């Protein structure tokens, strides 16, 4: 599993809104992530950690609030 921990801020590697990791499941290599959508409604979904990148990596490329809302892959 990637070196993520609960509370890390991540996003999908392909694009998307920053999300906070709320739970990690080492048995299936997934992270439960939470974020607010454009209407400020709290959303959550579980993602394979191989599809996530940390906010440190995001900051190298920049982020816009107009980016797409993440779509769960699982």
N, C-alpha and C positions, 0 to 999 in steps of 0.2 A: 504494500500500500504506500502511496505517496506519503510524504512527511507532513500531512495536514493534521491540524488539531482543532478541537471544538473552539469556536470563536474566530477562526481564520476567515478572512474575507477573500472570496474567490469569484470566478466567473467561468463560463464555458470557454474552452479554447477557441471556438469558432467566432464568438461574439457574445454580447449580452450584458445584462445588468449585474452589477456587483451583488453577491449573495454572501450571507454569513453561514458558516457550517455550524449546525445545531447538534448533530449527532454523527458518529462514525461507526460503521458496521464492518469490522475486519473479516467477518465470515463471507461476505459477498462483495467486499472491496467497494462499498458505496458510502456516500456522504449525504445526509439529509441537510438540505440548504433552505434558508428562508430569505425572502426579499420583499420589498414593497413594489407593487405594479404602478403603472402610470396614474391610477386612481387612488394611490396610497393605501391599497388593500394588501394586507399581509398574505403572501403566497408561500407555499413550500413544496418541495419535491425532492426525491432521492435521485442522485446522479452517480454514475460510475466515476470513481476518482480519476481515472485516466483521461476523462473528458474535461477536467477542471484545471485551471491555472491560478496561482496565487495573485493577490493584489500587487505584490512586488513585481511580478511579471507584467501585469496590466499597466502599471505606472510607466514602464518603458515605452509603451505604445500609445498611452493616453486613453481617456474614456469620455464619452459624451452621454448626457442624460437621454439623448435621443436614440441610443442604441436599443436594439430589440430586447424584449423581455425573454428570459431563458425558457426554453422548452425542454421538459424532462425527456431524457433518452431511455428511461427505464419505465 
